[in-house]
């Protein structure tokens, strides 16, 4: 059952452009912040935990497949299905373009070989 208030894992921190600072400065600040947090977490794991490191930094790169999984885990099936469908359509369009380009290149190569043979 979903709660009305977001939990700590549902809250996202994102940079916002307010007009007071340049976009490159905001990106540089956040990259430094996230880099320092990763190093701090790795040092904590090294000194406290036994065993291998845990490289679970999915929150840094929210790709479409990860977003589908996150939506599904949050019991938001309509959004997960919509995003998965969009991802499937994108894959199909990519394959159609790939086949079209390969056919065109193959035809050009055959034409070039035919012209050289004459």
Secondary structure as UniProt FT lines:
FT   TURN            8..10
FT   HELIX           23..48
FT   HELIX           58..60
FT   HELIX           64..73
FT   TURN            74..75
FT   HELIX           77..117
//
